[in-house]
Amino acid sequence: MTTYTLLTLVALIAFGFLVGRRRAIAWAGKSLKTHSRPRYHGYYVGLWAGVPALALLLLSLISAGALIDMMVLAGMPEEVIESRSDSELDLLLASVKNTAAGVGFVSDDPVVLAAAEHLNELQVGSEWVTSASVIALVLAGLLFAGRRISPSFGARPAVEKAVKVGMIACAGLAIVTTAGIMFALFFESLRFFERYDALDFIFGTTWSPQTAIREDQVGSSGAFGAIPVFAGTALIAAVAMAVAVPIGLRSAIYLAEYASKRMRAIVKPVLEILAGVPTIVYGFFAVLTVAPLFRDAGVLIGLPIAANSALAAGVVMGAMIIPFVSSLTEDAIRRVPKELRDGSDALGATKSETIRRTILPAATPGIVAGILLAVSRAIGETMIVVMAAGLTANLTANPFEAVTTVTVQIVSNLTGDTSFDSAKTLSAFALGLTLFVITIFLNLFAIGVRRKYQETYE
Amino acid sequence: MSPDFGRHLRKRRAAERRFRWYGIAAITIALGVLATLFFTLIREGYTAFVQTEIALDVHLDAEIIDPDGVRDPEKLSRVRYNRIVEAALIDAVGGPGAVDPAGLDEIVSSGAQFILRDIVLADPGLIGQTVRVWLPTSSNVDQANKGYVSRDLPQSQRRITNAQFDVLDRLEAGGRMQLVFNSALFVNADSRQPELAGLWGAIVGSFYTLVVCFLLAFPIGIGAAIYLEEFARKGRLTDLIEVNINNLAAVPSIVFGLLGLAVFIQAFGLPRSASLVGGFVLALMTLPTIIIATRASLKAVPSSIRDAATALGASKLQATFHHVLPLALPGILTGSIIGMAQALGETAPLLMIGMNAFITEAPGGLTEGATALPSQIYLWADSSERGFVERTSAGILVLLAFLLVMNGIAIYLRKRFERRW
C-alpha cells in the first residue's frame, strides 16, 4: 500500500513538473515576458506537490505504529488492562500482533483474538487514511502552485529559497543527531538511575550486572559500581597508547624529516592501511595470534598471563592507532615555520638536535591534540576489546590480567536481551552516556589546545 | 681542536644516528605488524576457499524414494535421503563389514541429503538408476583432509576417529576425494554446520545497508557541506553546526548504535536486525566524513569560477550547482566512497541493533532480519569449531577484498579526475 502511494506520489510530482514547465513554455510561445525560465516553474509546482505530501507520509510511517498500539489497548476490556503491569501489557500486545499477522505463537484467547481483529482493521484503515490524505495533499499542492505561477511570478527565487532551506535542514541534522544522542542516552540513563543510585554507579567498586531472575536467588542482585569498568578501560587504553605514541611519533618524525620523497610516497599509504582495516579484523587477530603468543611467552618466563589479558587487547589496539598518531604528528611538525628550523641549523645544531630542541617543542600543542584524539579513540574502540578483553570486572593495574571495558559491558548487557526494564540493559545507556561525555570532552579539549597554541606562530 | 671537542662531536653524531635508527625501527615495527596481520589471515583463511568432496555412486532406490511410483514432488522432497547417502558410502569403501560402521554418518556433510533431494526433484527420471555425485564432506573430515588433524594425537583428543581415518584412506585410495572451489562460501547464507555456512546472506545484508546509508548520507552530506561552505554567514549557528560535525566525527561508533536502538527501534518501532535501521545508523555515522570531504573539495574550487558564473548573470545557487559542484564532484565521490568503506567495516553499531542474529537466508527486503559482513565475521569468530576459524579468516579476506576494491576506486577517481588549480 505504502509502495503504491509512493509510486503515485512520484508520478504526480513528475506530472506537476511537466505541467508547470509546459505552461511556462506556452507563455514564451505567446511571447509574454516571463520572470523565470520554464524549468523553474516546473520545479516550483513539483516542490509544492511533493514536499508536504512526503512529510505527511513520513510522519504517518513513524507515528502510525504507536498510535495503533494505543488504540488497540484502548479497545480491550478494561479489566484486562487494569490487571496487568506495563511489561505484561507489552507481552500481550506482542501476542496480539503475532496473532494478527498469523506468525509465530498464535493465541486462542478470545480477548487476544478480538484485539487482533481490531488491530487488522485499524491497520487497513490507517493505510487507507494515510494514502487518501497524502494523495489529497499532493493534489492540493498541485492546485495551489498551479494557480500561483504566472509570467510575472518569481519561480526561480522561490525554488532557490526552498533549496536553501533544504540545505540548512541538512546541516542542522548534525545538531539534531547530537541532540538525539544526548536525549536518548540521558533519558535511558535516568531510568537506570531510578533503579540504581547514581553515586553508587560513579563511585562503586563492584560491577556484576547479573540481576536475579527469581526473587530468592542469592548473590546476584546486580551491582553497578562502574569504577572497575572505567579502570579496565583506562588500563587497556594506557597499554594502547604506550604502543601507539612512541611508534607513531618516531615514524612521523622520520617520515617528515628524514625519509626521501619516494620512501614517503610508499610508506605513508601503507601505514594508512593499518587505520583502514576494520576493527573486527584486529579483534580476531588479537584472539587468534597475539593473545596466545603472549600467554606462551608468559609461560616461558614463568609469568601468568591471562588468555584475554589487557596486554594483548591493548597492544593490538595500539597497532590500530599508530597511523592516527603518526599522521596527526606529521601535520603538526609540518606546520612549524621554516624560520625556526633555519635558526637552529644556523646555530650549528645537528638535524636530530633541531628536531628535539626546536621543532618538537614548537609542534607540541598539535601533537598533544593528536594524542588526546587517539586516547578518545582508544576509549571508544569496541570490537577489539569485545573479542579480546575480559567480561568480568576486575579492579587491577596489572596488564597481564583480564579486565573489562565500558564498551564490552555495553555490548554484553545489550545483546540478546531485548527487555528494556531491567537495570542490566539500562546500565548500558548510563555507560554509553559516560563514554559520550568523556569523548566529547577530550575532543573539545584537543581542539582547544590546538587553537590556543597554534596561533603563536601564525 | 681540543680532544674534548672531538669526543663531544662524536657523541652528537652517534646521537644523530641513533635518532634516525629509532625512526626506521618504528616504521619497521608498524609495517611488520601489518605484514603479520595479513600473513596470519591468509595462512588461516586460504584453505576455506576450497572444500573436500567425495564421489559416491548413489543408487536412487525406487523402493525407498518413490514406493508408489507416482513421482509426487511433495513426497519426493520428504524422503530421508541420508539413508541413501550412507548406503552409497558403505558401498564406496568396500561394502558392509569392510569398515567399522561407527562414525560413518559423520563423514558426509549433513547438507548432502538436500543436494541429493534437489537432484531427484530436478530430474525424477533418475529414480531407480545409480548416479555418481560429488558430495561435500563434514567440516571435521574437511579439516582432516586439509591436514589440520594430526594422526599422531591419541584418538580421544581429535575429532576424527581411527575408524573414520580408515574410511577416508579408502576413499582417497579409490580416487573418490578431491578439493574443489568452495562455492558454498559465496552462495549459502549462515548455517550451524561450518561446511555449509556461507557469506551470501551477509553480502546481501551489507549491500542493502550500504545502499540505505549512501542514499541518505550522500545527498544530505552534500547539502550540508554546500550550505556551510558557500552560503552560511559566520555566526553562532554556523559555529555550533561545525563544532557538532567535528564532535560527531569523534564519537565512538557504539554510541551511534545506542542511538539507533533507543530512537529507531524503541521509539519509532522499526524492526530489529533490519538493514534499514543499519543503514540509518551508518548514515548518521558516515555523514561527518562526507561533509568534511565535500567541504574540502568545494574549498579547492577557485573563486574565479564562481565570479565568472555570477558575472554572466547566474544566481549564487546556479553558480554553485552548475559550476562549482560538478568541478568538486570527483573529490566528493572519493571522500564518500572512503566513508562507505568505513561504514562497510563497522561492526559495533550493528551489534546494538541486532544485526548479529543467526539468519539462514539472505534478506529479501530492507525490513527483514539480516546480518552484514562484519557482524557475520563476529558471529563466526565466536564459534569454537575449527571449521569456523577457517571461515572467519576467509570472511575477513572477502571483507578486505571489498574494502580494497572500494578504496581502489576512490584512488583511481582521485588520480584520474582531480584537478589541481
Interface residues (C-beta under 8 A of the other chain):
Chain A: I62 G65 A66 R156 E160 V163 K164 G166 M167 I168 A169 C170 A171 G172 L173 A174 I175 T177 T178 G180 I181 A184 L185 F187 E188 P246 I247 G248 L249 R250 S251 I253 Y254 L255 Y258 V267 V270 L271 I273 L274 G276 V277 P278 T279 I280 V281 Y282 G283 F284 F285 V287 L288 T289 A319 I322 P323 S326 T350 K351 S352 E353 I355 R356 L373 S376 R377 I379 G380 E381 T382 M383 V386 M387 T407 I410 V411 L414 T415 T418 F420 A428 F429 G432 L435 F436 T439 I440 L442 N443 L444 I447
Chain B: R12 R13 A15 E16 F19 R20 Y22 G23 I24 A25 A26 I27 I29 A30 L31 V33 L34 T36 L37 T40 L41 E44 P219 I220 G221 I222 G223 A224 I226 Y227 L228 F231 A232 L240 I241 V243 N244 I245 N246 N247 L248 A250 V251 P252 S253 I254 V255 F256 L258 L259 L261 A262 V263 Q266 F268 G269 R272 L284 L287 P288 I291 S315 L317 A341 Q342 L344 G345 E346 T347 A348 L351 M352 G354 N356 P374 I377 Y378 A381 V389 T392 S393 I396 L399 L400 L403 N407
